[in-house]
Amino acid sequence: MNFCGWVLISLLLLATPVMAAEEAAPSAPEGPIEVTAQRMDADQSSGEVLFSGDVVAKRGSMTVYADQLTLVFIETENERKIERLEAEGAVRVIDGDRVATANRLDYLQAEEKMTLTGDAMIHQGGNQVAGDEIVLFLRENRSLVKSGKDGRVKAVFLPQRKAP
């Protein structure tokens, strides 16, 4: 699951050229996914696994917290892999000092596209971007932040100092 490799650096690389020169390109977490929850419902025929109740999903250095998490798998010739991930309710994604929050998270593996909706916010240190919806195109290192009908997009970027 190349699923968030990663949010804040992707966004901040685009927004602050000094940081882009200093930071490495985002990379996906590697290894197994460990999910804990109060309940798990698996449907082998549809390839869906629904976790609910205080969900915590970990992979590498990244952790996703949500009220509910759905993993949708697809079968390939010789493996079963994640096609998409959907998280709902008090979604929080943490990777080091980078944090993303929203009411919902949708990740499409093939497109490497992550969408945070409902009070979406990403921050790292003092840098912050917020809107009703944040779409991250991870493969392209591109992002789109949208406001709601009556809202506005908000961004705060702190100056970065170069190391001597």
C-alpha positions, 0 to 999 in steps of 0.5 A: 500500500503505497498509501501516503508516501507522503502527504505533508512533504508532497504538499510542502515541497510544492509550496516552499522551493527552499524545502524542495531542494533540501528534502528527499522525494516522498517515499511509501512506507514498506513492510506489512500493515498492522491494523488493530480495532474493536471489530473486523468484518471480512468479506472474501467474495468482495475483497473488503475488510472493514475495521471499526472502533478505535482503528489504528493502522501502522505501516513503517513510520506511518500511523492512521487513526480513524473510527472506521477503516475499509481496505479493498483488495484485488487479486493479481496473478500471484498476489493479493494487494490493496486497491483502495483504502477508505477511512472515516471519522476523526481521521488522523495520519501521522508520519514523524512531525507531519500530521494530516486530519480530516473527516474522511480519507480515500486512497486509490493505489493505482492512481497514487491519489489521496483525498482528505475531505471534511475539515481537511488540514495538513501541517508540519511544524508551523507550516499548515494548509487547510480546506474542505478537501485536499487532493494529493497526487503523490506520483506527480508531487502535486496537490489541490486544496479546495474550499467549501461553498462558503469557505476559503482555503488557508495556508501558512508557510514559515520561512526556512533557514538554510543550514550554514 
